[in-house]
């Protein structure tokens, strides 16, 4: 299928939250209320991301991942992939406004442009690597906020030295499926889409 891989730098944020070993995955939060995020260390970062969001209200989904990443290892999912396909409900989710990404240090890169690509059921597209020469590679620098679309091709890169890295992704409101095994919000914010059984792929990498 023909896709457009979008990635745009929106701003800079160097206020790294105090390390707490937090890892939450697709937790429902209210864009208009930073206090809907239980972790107080990350509320200012969440508010910053929400301020860059193309919509101002609704149930969004935040992923936070703090880790000590060993030299030669990737913090997040390796290999070429997109985050808006497969288990996220097919080709349409997040299409109107996508997601916002931030990390304390560089650990990934993405590509900008159009290409023909085939995906596996979880958004993997390693077969497209030979076609990337016609696209613009965008290093996802630490401290920068990026907006990505549902078909933004990206991959994690190994750390050169052992690194303490913090990562946040804020996915915009959607009625796409939410999976068991994601992180529920103890403050009571619920996902707006159907809740489906846990995906096997969730156990295999830091999605």
C-alpha positions as YAML, in Angstrom:
chain: A
units: angstrom
residues:
- id: 1
  name: UNK
  ca: [0.00, 0.00, 0.00]
- id: 2
  name: UNK
  ca: [1.05, 3.59, -0.60]
- id: 3
  name: UNK
  ca: [1.69, 5.52, 2.62]
- id: 4
  name: UNK
  ca: [2.95, 8.88, 3.76]
- id: 5
  name: UNK
  ca: [5.48, 8.71, 6.58]
- id: 6
  name: UNK
  ca: [5.19, 11.97, 8.55]
- id: 7
  name: UNK
  ca: [7.44, 13.36, 11.25]
- id: 8
  name: UNK
  ca: [7.73, 17.00, 12.29]
- id: 9
  name: UNK
  ca: [9.76, 18.63, 15.05]
- id: 10
  name: UNK
  ca: [7.50, 20.86, 17.17]
- id: 11
  name: UNK
  ca: [9.64, 22.10, 20.03]
- id: 12
  name: UNK
  ca: [12.25, 21.47, 22.71]
- id: 13
  name: UNK
  ca: [11.76, 20.29, 26.29]
- id: 14
  name: UNK
  ca: [14.80, 19.70, 28.49]
- id: 15
  name: UNK
  ca: [13.00, 19.36, 31.83]
- id: 16
  name: UNK
  ca: [13.65, 15.65, 32.45]
- id: 17
  name: UNK
  ca: [11.42, 14.19, 35.19]
- id: 18
  name: UNK
  ca: [13.07, 12.74, 38.27]
- id: 19
  name: UNK
  ca: [13.90, 9.10, 37.55]
- id: 20
  name: UNK
  ca: [11.36, 6.78, 39.13]
- id: 21
  name: UNK
  ca: [11.61, 3.65, 36.96]
- id: 22
  name: UNK
  ca: [8.15, 4.34, 35.58]
- id: 23
  name: UNK
  ca: [6.75, 2.18, 32.81]
- id: 24
  name: UNK
  ca: [3.15, 2.64, 31.73]
- id: 25
  name: UNK
  ca: [1.74, 1.63, 28.36]
- id: 26
  name: UNK
  ca: [-1.19, 3.36, 26.64]
- id: 27
  name: UNK
  ca: [-2.70, 4.65, 29.90]
- id: 28
  name: UNK
  ca: [-5.89, 6.65, 29.28]
- id: 29
  name: UNK
  ca: [-5.55, 10.30, 30.37]
- id: 30
  name: UNK
  ca: [-7.52, 13.50, 29.82]
- id: 31
  name: UNK
  ca: [-5.77, 15.94, 27.50]
- id: 32
  name: UNK
  ca: [-7.30, 18.88, 29.33]
- id: 33
  name: UNK
  ca: [-6.26, 17.73, 32.83]
- id: 34
  name: UNK
  ca: [-2.64, 17.01, 33.77]
- id: 35
  name: UNK
  ca: [-3.85, 15.76, 37.16]
- id: 36
  name: UNK
  ca: [-5.47, 12.81, 35.36]
- id: 37
  name: UNK
  ca: [-1.94, 11.35, 35.13]
- id: 38
  name: UNK
  ca: [-1.24, 9.60, 38.46]
- id: 39
  name: UNK
  ca: [2.56, 9.98, 38.29]
- id: 40
  name: UNK
  ca: [3.27, 13.49, 39.59]
- id: 41
  name: UNK
  ca: [6.87, 13.46, 38.30]
- id: 42
  name: UNK
  ca: [5.60, 13.31, 34.72]
- id: 43
  name: UNK
  ca: [2.72, 15.79, 34.92]
- id: 44
  name: UNK
  ca: [4.69, 18.76, 33.59]
- id: 45
  name: UNK
  ca: [5.95, 16.67, 30.65]
- id: 46
  name: UNK
  ca: [2.43, 15.45, 29.96]
- id: 47
  name: UNK
  ca: [1.10, 19.03, 30.08]
- id: 48
  name: UNK
  ca: [3.84, 20.11, 27.66]
- id: 49
  name: UNK
  ca: [2.92, 17.36, 25.20]
- id: 50
  name: UNK
  ca: [-0.78, 18.15, 25.54]
- id: 51
  name: UNK
  ca: [0.00, 21.79, 24.79]
- id: 52
  name: UNK
  ca: [1.49, 20.69, 21.45]
- id: 53
  name: UNK
  ca: [-1.48, 18.47, 20.64]
- id: 54
  name: UNK
  ca: [-3.65, 19.32, 17.61]
- id: 55
  name: UNK
  ca: [-6.75, 18.76, 19.77]
- id: 56
  name: UNK
  ca: [-7.32, 20.09, 23.28]
- id: 57
  name: UNK
  ca: [-9.81, 17.75, 24.92]
- id: 58
  name: UNK
  ca: [-10.59, 14.07, 25.09]
- id: 59
  name: UNK
  ca: [-9.16, 10.76, 26.26]
- id: 60
  name: UNK
  ca: [-5.60, 10.39, 24.97]
- id: 61
  name: UNK
  ca: [-3.17, 7.56, 25.75]
- id: 62
  name: UNK
  ca: [0.25, 8.03, 27.31]
- id: 63
  name: UNK
  ca: [3.20, 5.66, 27.28]
- id: 64
  name: UNK
  ca: [6.08, 6.40, 29.67]
- id: 65
  name: UNK
  ca: [9.19, 4.25, 29.74]
- id: 66
  name: UNK
  ca: [12.19, 4.95, 31.97]
- id: 67
  name: UNK
  ca: [15.03, 2.45, 31.71]
- id: 68
  name: UNK
  ca: [18.76, 1.94, 32.11]
- id: 69
  name: UNK
  ca: [19.66, 0.74, 28.62]
- id: 70
  name: UNK
  ca: [22.83, -1.30, 28.26]
- id: 71
  name: UNK
  ca: [25.42, -0.56, 25.58]
- id: 72
  name: UNK
  ca: [24.50, -2.28, 22.33]
- id: 73
  name: UNK
  ca: [20.83, -2.64, 23.27]
- id: 74
  name: UNK
  ca: [17.74, -0.73, 22.13]
- id: 75
  name: UNK
  ca: [15.44, 0.94, 24.61]
- id: 76
  name: UNK
  ca: [12.30, 0.46, 22.53]
- id: 77
  name: UNK
  ca: [11.08, -1.76, 19.70]
- id: 78
  name: UNK
  ca: [13.84, -2.58, 17.15]
- id: 79
  name: UNK
  ca: [13.28, -2.95, 13.42]
- id: 80
  name: UNK
  ca: [11.28, -0.83, 11.00]
- id: 81
  name: UNK
  ca: [7.66, -0.40, 12.07]
- id: 82
  name: UNK
  ca: [4.75, 1.98, 12.43]
- id: 83
  name: UNK
  ca: [2.68, 2.50, 15.59]
- id: 84
  name: UNK
  ca: [-0.76, 2.98, 14.02]
- id: 85
  name: UNK
  ca: [-1.36, -0.37, 12.38]
- id: 86
  name: UNK
  ca: [-2.01, -3.98, 13.31]
- id: 87
  name: UNK
  ca: [-3.05, -4.33, 16.92]
- id: 88
  name: UNK
  ca: [-3.99, -0.67, 17.01]
- id: 89
  name: UNK
  ca: [-7.03, -1.47, 14.91]
- id: 90
  name: UNK
  ca: [-6.03, -1.25, 11.25]
- id: 91
  name: UNK
  ca: [-4.97, 1.55, 8.91]
- id: 92
  name: UNK
  ca: [-7.33, 4.29, 10.12]
- id: 93
  name: UNK
  ca: [-6.51, 4.82, 13.85]
- id: 94
  name: UNK
  ca: [-4.82, 8.06, 14.86]
- id: 95
  name: UNK
  ca: [-4.99, 9.21, 11.22]
- id: 96
  name: UNK
  ca: [-6.33, 12.68, 11.99]
- id: 97
  name: UNK
  ca: [-3.74, 13.72, 14.53]
- id: 98
  name: UNK
  ca: [-1.29, 10.88, 15.24]
- id: 99
  name: UNK
  ca: [0.96, 10.96, 18.29]
- id: 100
  name: UNK
  ca: [3.59, 13.08, 20.02]
- id: 101
  name: UNK
  ca: [7.01, 11.69, 20.97]
- id: 102
  name: UNK
  ca: [9.67, 12.90, 23.39]
- id: 103
  name: UNK
  ca: [12.81, 11.29, 24.83]
- id: 104
  name: UNK
  ca: [15.59, 12.51, 27.08]
- id: 105
  name: UNK
  ca: [18.35, 11.26, 24.77]
- id: 106
  name: UNK
  ca: [18.43, 10.13, 21.17]
- id: 107
  name: UNK
  ca: [17.49, 6.50, 20.69]
- id: 108
  name: UNK
  ca: [15.56, 6.29, 17.43]
- id: 109
  name: UNK
  ca: [15.20, 7.67, 13.94]
- id: 110
  name: UNK
  ca: [12.28, 8.06, 11.56]
- id: 111
  name: UNK
  ca: [11.73, 8.74, 7.86]
- id: 112
  name: UNK
  ca: [9.71, 11.37, 6.03]
- id: 113
  name: UNK
  ca: [8.21, 10.79, 2.59]
- id: 114
  name: UNK
  ca: [5.93, 8.54, 0.53]
- id: 115
  name: UNK
  ca: [6.53, 4.93, -0.43]
- id: 116
  name: UNK
  ca: [4.86, 1.62, -1.15]
- id: 117
  name: UNK
  ca: [5.11, -0.78, 1.78]
- id: 118
  name: UNK
  ca: [3.63, -3.99, 3.15]
- id: 119
  name: UNK
  ca: [3.05, -4.46, 6.88]
- id: 120
  name: UNK
  ca: [2.79, -7.49, 9.10]
- id: 121
  name: UNK
  ca: [-0.05, -7.76, 11.60]
- id: 122
  name: UNK
  ca: [1.77, -5.65, 14.19]
- id: 123
  name: UNK
  ca: [2.96, -2.82, 11.95]
- id: 124
  name: UNK
  ca: [6.38, -4.27, 11.12]
- id: 125
  name: UNK
  ca: [7.75, -3.32, 7.70]
- id: 126
  name: UNK
  ca: [11.35, -4.51, 7.55]
- id: 127
  name: UNK
  ca: [10.85, -5.33, 3.87]
- id: 128
  name: UNK
  ca: [10.67, -1.61, 3.13]
- id: 129
  name: UNK
  ca: [14.28, -0.97, 4.15]
- id: 130
  name: UNK
  ca: [15.53, -1.04, 0.55]
- id: 131
  name: UNK
  ca: [13.02, 1.70, -0.31]
- id: 132
  name: UNK
  ca: [14.17, 4.16, 2.35]
- id: 133
  name: UNK
  ca: [16.81, 5.75, 0.11]
- id: 134
  name: UNK
  ca: [14.12, 7.92, -1.45]
- id: 135
  name: UNK
  ca: [12.98, 9.26, 1.93]
- id: 136
  name: UNK
  ca: [14.44, 11.81, 4.34]
- id: 137
  name: UNK
  ca: [15.92, 10.29, 7.49]
- id: 138
  name: UNK
  ca: [15.09, 12.24, 10.66]
- id: 139
  name: UNK
  ca: [17.14, 11.50, 13.81]
- id: 140
  name: UNK
  ca: [14.81, 11.80, 16.80]
- id: 141
  name: UNK
  ca: [17.02, 13.95, 18.99]
- id: 142
  name: UNK
  ca: [16.87, 13.99, 22.76]
- id: 143
  name: UNK
  ca: [14.90, 16.81, 24.33]
- id: 144
  name: UNK
  ca: [12.83, 17.44, 21.18]
- id: 145
  name: UNK
  ca: [9.08, 16.99, 20.68]
- id: 146
  name: UNK
  ca: [7.98, 15.32, 17.44]
- id: 147
  name: UNK
  ca: [4.57, 14.81, 15.90]
- id: 148
  name: UNK
  ca: [4.18, 11.58, 13.96]
- id: 149
  name: UNK
  ca: [1.37, 10.11, 11.91]
- id: 150
  name: UNK
  ca: [-0.05, 6.58, 12.06]
- id: 151
  name: UNK
  ca: [2.25, 5.49, 9.22]
- id: 152
  name: UNK
  ca: [5.48, 7.10, 10.40]
- id: 153
  name: UNK
  ca: [8.20, 4.53, 9.74]
- id: 154
  name: UNK
  ca: [10.75, 4.49, 12.56]
- id: 155
  name: UNK
  ca: [13.04, 2.21, 14.54]
- id: 156
  name: UNK
  ca: [15.06, 2.23, 17.73]
- id: 157
  name: UNK
  ca: [18.85, 2.33, 17.57]
- id: 158
  name: UNK
  ca: [21.28, 0.66, 20.02]
- id: 159
  name: UNK
  ca: [22.88, 2.76, 22.73]
- id: 160
  name: UNK
  ca: [26.63, 3.24, 22.34]
- id: 161
  name: UNK
  ca: [27.15, 3.27, 26.12]
- id: 162
  name: UNK
  ca: [24.95, 2.37, 29.06]
- id: 163
  name: UNK
  ca: [22.36, 5.11, 29.22]
- id: 164
  name: UNK
  ca: [19.56, 6.23, 31.51]
- id: 165
  name: UNK
  ca: [16.78, 7.09, 29.05]
- id: 166
  name: UNK
  ca: [13.28, 8.43, 29.53]
- id: 167
  name: UNK
  ca: [10.65, 8.20, 26.79]
- id: 168
  name: UNK
  ca: [7.10, 9.49, 26.45]
- id: 169
  name: UNK
  ca: [4.50, 9.02, 23.73]
- id: 170
  name: UNK
  ca: [1.10, 10.73, 23.79]
- id: 171
  name: UNK
  ca: [-1.36, 9.17, 21.34]
- id: 172
  name: UNK
  ca: [-4.28, 11.37, 20.38]
- id: 173
  name: UNK
  ca: [-7.94, 10.57, 21.18]
- id: 174
  name: UNK
  ca: [-9.33, 7.66, 19.21]
- id: 175
  name: UNK
  ca: [-11.97, 4.96, 19.40]
- id: 176
  name: UNK
  ca: [-9.41, 2.36, 18.36]
- id: 177
  name: UNK
  ca: [-9.13, -0.86, 20.41]
- id: 178
  name: UNK
  ca: [-7.38, -0.81, 23.78]
- id: 179
  name: UNK
  ca: [-5.81, -4.08, 24.85]
- id: 180
  name: UNK
  ca: [-5.74, -5.93, 28.14]
- id: 181
  name: UNK
  ca: [-2.18, -5.72, 29.38]
- id: 182
  name: UNK
  ca: [-2.02, -1.99, 28.72]
- id: 183
  name: UNK
  ca: [-1.87, 0.17, 31.86]
- id: 184
  name: UNK
  ca: [-5.22, 1.13, 33.40]
- id: 185
  name: UNK
  ca: [-5.56, 4.56, 35.00]
- id: 186
  name: UNK
  ca: [-6.13, 4.15, 38.77]
- id: 187
  name: UNK
  ca: [-7.86, 7.55, 38.80]
- id: 188
  name: UNK
  ca: [-10.69, 6.09, 36.76]
- id: 189
  name: UNK
  ca: [-10.10, 7.47, 33.24]
- id: 190
  name: UNK
  ca: [-11.34, 4.78, 30.84]
- id: 191
  name: UNK
  ca: [-10.41, 4.04, 27.22]
- id: 192
  name: UNK
  ca: [-13.06, 5.08, 24.71]
- id: 193
  name: UNK
  ca: [-12.60, 2.18, 22.29]
- id: 194
  name: UNK
  ca: [-13.38, -1.51, 22.71]
- id: 195
  name: UNK
  ca: [-11.21, -3.47, 25.14]
- id: 196
  name: UNK
  ca: [-9.70, -6.55, 23.47]
- id: 197
  name: UNK
  ca: [-7.64, -9.50, 24.77]
- id: 198
  name: UNK
  ca: [-3.92, -9.04, 25.28]
- id: 199
  name: UNK
  ca: [-1.77, -9.17, 22.16]
- id: 200
  name: UNK
  ca: [1.03, -11.74, 22.06]
- id: 201
  name: UNK
  ca: [3.34, -9.09, 20.62]
- id: 202
  name: UNK
  ca: [2.99, -7.00, 23.77]
- id: 203
  name: UNK
  ca: [5.15, -9.52, 25.60]
- id: 204
  name: UNK
  ca: [7.96, -9.43, 23.06]
- id: 205
  name: UNK
  ca: [9.23, -5.84, 23.12]
- id: 206
  name: UNK
  ca: [8.81, -2.43, 24.71]
- id: 207
  name: UNK
  ca: [6.16, -1.31, 22.22]
...
